[in-house]
Amino acid sequence: MLSRLLRKSLDDRRRGLIGWITGIVSLVAIQMAVYPTVRDSASDWGQATESFPEVMKDIFRITDYTSETGYLSTELLSFMVPFIFMGLGASWGSRLVAEDEEAGTADILFALPLRRRSILGARAAAGLTALTLCAAVFVISLAVGARMLDMSIPLGHFANAGLMVFEVGLVSFAIAALVGTSSGHRGVGLGVAMGSTIALFVLYSLAPLVDFFERINPFNPMQWTLGSDPLVEGFHADTLGYVVLWLVIGFAVTIRILDRRDIAG
């Protein structure tokens, strides 16, 4: 029954998931298509990026923009793709139980001969499956584009990039699941999760400019996820451990709240 519930959760949001995947593939394709122009006029682009204010380069972590890793890190991993995964995680996390409460079908769902936490787990597994699928599509898109452009970045480094954005999605997913399940309102979960992760991202981005932000940055989930340079550096097991701990704690609290709540039918 749990496996059927997981499959139904994925099937119900199939069109939305296709939309997320299409957006990721399109974004990677567009940025890959632009890179030959940057590569062919590297000196001009190098002079242009060197003229950027130091503040801007610090915020977006712009280093060696005309290199393969520098270009992809700046254009895809410094802002756009992480924000896509923030939205993806928040969207799926906020729906776990709140969607049924708002639709008035929660009484039917919880009438199943399953524990509440088992239902929540099946729904969460569907969300994690969606995040994993989108991260895999992102990695494959990078690998295919790199092969077409004869880039020398190893496949393992693309996998590191996929893991990084997957972790960003996990952070947002855990917040949305907790708030959405606690409030019974999908919009509240989505809004709080996006607001929180954007605030954490701003703190992370401004850390090189503000001493206080720099001191608290080791405790910022965005530092755990975005703080590495996955296209250059290797796998960071410690950062994954921090994010998994964040997810486990968040879901432990979510389950406790769900077990105690009077669910609206």
C-alpha positions in Angstrom: 0.0 0.0 0.0 2.9 2.4 0.8 4.4 1.7 -2.6 1.1 2.5 -4.3 0.8 5.7 -2.3 4.3 6.7 -3.4 3.6 5.9 -7.0 0.3 7.9 -6.9 2.1 10.9 -5.3 4.5 10.9 -8.2 1.8 10.3 -10.8 -0.4 13.1 -9.5 2.5 15.6 -10.0 3.8 14.1 -13.2 3.1 17.2 -15.3 4.7 19.5 -12.8 7.8 17.3 -12.5 8.1 17.3 -16.3 8.0 21.1 -16.2 10.8 21.3 -13.7 12.9 18.9 -15.7 12.3 20.8 -18.9 13.3 24.0 -17.2 16.6 22.5 -16.0 17.5 21.0 -19.3 16.6 24.3 -21.2 18.7 26.4 -18.8 21.8 24.1 -19.1 21.4 24.0 -22.9 21.2 27.8 -23.1 24.3 28.4 -21.0 26.2 25.6 -22.8 25.3 27.2 -26.1 26.8 30.6 -25.0 30.1 29.2 -23.7 31.8 28.8 -27.2 31.4 32.6 -27.6 33.0 33.2 -24.2 35.8 30.7 -25.0 36.5 32.2 -28.4 36.8 35.7 -27.0 38.4 34.8 -23.7 40.6 37.9 -23.5 37.7 40.3 -23.9 35.6 38.5 -21.4 38.5 38.3 -19.0 39.0 42.0 -19.2 35.2 42.6 -18.7 35.0 40.4 -15.6 38.1 41.9 -14.1 36.4 45.3 -14.4 33.5 44.1 -12.2 33.4 45.6 -8.7 35.1 43.4 -6.1 31.9 43.3 -4.2 30.0 41.7 -7.1 32.8 39.2 -7.6 32.7 38.2 -3.9 28.9 37.9 -3.8 28.7 35.6 -6.9 32.1 33.9 -6.3 33.3 34.9 -9.8 36.8 33.4 -10.4 38.4 32.8 -13.8 35.1 33.3 -15.6 36.5 32.2 -19.0 37.6 28.8 -17.9 35.2 25.8 -18.3 34.7 25.4 -14.5 34.6 29.1 -13.8 31.9 29.8 -16.5 29.6 26.9 -15.4 30.1 27.7 -11.7 29.2 31.4 -12.2 26.3 30.9 -14.7 24.7 27.8 -13.2 25.8 27.1 -9.7 26.1 30.5 -8.1 22.5 31.5 -8.4 20.1 30.0 -11.0 20.1 26.2 -10.5 20.3 26.4 -6.7 17.1 28.6 -6.8 15.4 26.1 -9.0 16.1 23.3 -6.5 15.0 25.6 -3.6 11.6 26.0 -5.3 11.4 22.3 -6.2 12.1 21.2 -2.6 9.7 23.8 -1.2 7.0 22.8 -3.6 7.1 19.1 -2.8 7.7 19.5 0.9 4.8 21.8 1.4 2.3 19.4 -0.1 3.0 16.3 2.0 -0.2 16.6 4.2 -1.4 20.2 3.7 -2.5 19.5 0.1 -5.0 16.9 1.4 -6.2 19.1 4.2 -6.9 22.0 1.8 -8.7 19.7 -0.6 -10.8 18.2 2.1 -9.6 14.6 1.5 -7.3 14.2 4.5 -9.9 12.1 6.4 -9.9 9.6 3.5 -6.1 9.5 3.4 -5.8 8.9 7.1 -8.6 6.4 7.1 -6.1 4.0 5.4 -4.8 1.2 7.7 -1.5 2.9 7.9 0.2 5.0 10.6 0.4 8.7 10.0 4.2 8.6 10.0 4.1 5.9 7.3 1.9 8.0 5.1 4.2 11.0 5.6 7.2 8.8 4.9 5.7 7.6 1.6 4.9 11.1 0.5 8.4 12.3 1.6 9.9 9.4 -0.4 8.1 10.7 -3.5 9.5 14.2 -3.0 13.0 12.9 -2.5 12.6 10.8 -5.7 11.6 13.9 -7.6 14.6 15.8 -6.2 16.9 12.9 -7.1 15.5 12.6 -10.6 15.9 16.4 -11.3 19.5 16.3 -9.9 20.3 13.3 -12.2 18.8 15.2 -15.2 21.0 18.2 -14.3 24.1 16.0 -14.2 23.3 14.3 -17.5 22.6 17.6 -19.2 25.9 18.9 -18.0 27.7 15.8 -19.2 26.1 15.8 -22.6 26.7 19.5 -23.1 30.4 19.1 -22.0 30.9 16.2 -24.4 29.4 18.2 -27.3 31.7 21.1 -26.5 34.8 19.0 -25.8 35.1 20.2 -22.2 37.7 18.5 -20.1 35.7 18.5 -16.8 35.5 14.9 -15.3 32.1 13.3 -15.0 32.6 12.9 -11.3 32.8 16.7 -10.9 29.4 17.0 -12.6 28.1 14.4 -10.2 29.4 16.6 -7.3 27.5 19.6 -8.8 24.3 17.5 -8.9 24.8 16.4 -5.3 25.3 20.1 -4.3 22.0 21.3 -5.8 20.2 18.1 -4.5 21.4 19.1 -1.0 20.0 22.7 -1.5 16.7 21.1 -2.4 16.8 18.9 0.8 17.2 22.0 3.0 14.2 23.7 1.4 12.2 20.4 1.4 12.7 19.9 5.2 11.6 23.4 6.1 8.5 23.2 3.8 7.5 19.8 5.2 7.7 21.0 8.8 5.8 24.3 8.3 3.3 22.9 5.8 2.5 19.9 8.0 2.3 22.0 11.1 0.0 24.6 9.7 -2.1 22.5 7.4 -1.6 25.2 4.7 0.4 24.5 1.6 1.0 28.2 0.8 2.3 28.8 4.3 4.8 26.0 4.0 5.9 27.1 0.5 6.2 30.7 1.5 8.2 30.2 4.7 10.5 27.6 3.0 11.3 29.9 0.1 11.7 33.0 2.4 13.9 31.1 4.8 16.2 29.6 2.1 16.5 32.9 0.2 17.4 34.6 3.5 20.0 31.9 4.2 21.3 32.4 0.6 21.6 36.2 1.1 23.6 35.7 4.3 25.9 33.2 2.6 26.4 35.6 -0.4 27.2 38.6 1.8 29.5 36.6 4.2 32.7 37.8 2.4 31.6 41.4 3.0 30.2 41.3 6.6 32.3 40.0 9.5 29.3 38.8 11.5 27.9 36.9 8.6 31.3 35.3 8.0 31.5 34.2 11.6 28.1 32.5 11.5 28.5 31.1 8.0 29.7 27.7 9.2 26.2 27.2 10.7 24.5 28.3 7.5 23.0 25.4 5.5 23.8 27.3 2.3 27.5 27.2 3.3 27.3 23.4 3.7 25.8 23.1 0.2 27.0 25.9 -1.9 30.3 26.6 -0.1 32.3 24.1 -2.0 33.4 24.3 -5.7 32.1 21.0 -7.0 33.4 21.4 -10.5 36.9 21.8 -9.2 37.0 20.1 -5.8 36.2 16.5 -4.8 33.3 15.1 -2.9 32.6 16.6 0.5 31.1 13.9 2.7 31.0 16.1 5.8 28.7 18.6 4.1 26.3 15.8 3.0 26.3 14.6 6.6 25.2 18.0 7.9 22.4 18.2 5.4 21.2 14.7 6.2 21.2 15.5 9.9 19.2 18.7 9.1 16.7 16.5 7.2 16.5 13.9 9.9 15.9 16.4 12.7 13.3 18.3 10.6 11.4 15.1 9.9 11.5 13.9 13.4 9.9 17.1 14.6 7.4 16.9 11.7 6.4 13.4 12.6 5.9 14.3 16.2 3.7 17.3 15.3 1.7 15.2 12.8 1.0 12.5 15.4 -0.4 15.1 17.8 -2.4 17.2 15.4 -6.1 17.2 14.8 -6.1 16.9 11.0 -8.8 18.8 9.2 -10.9 16.7 6.9 
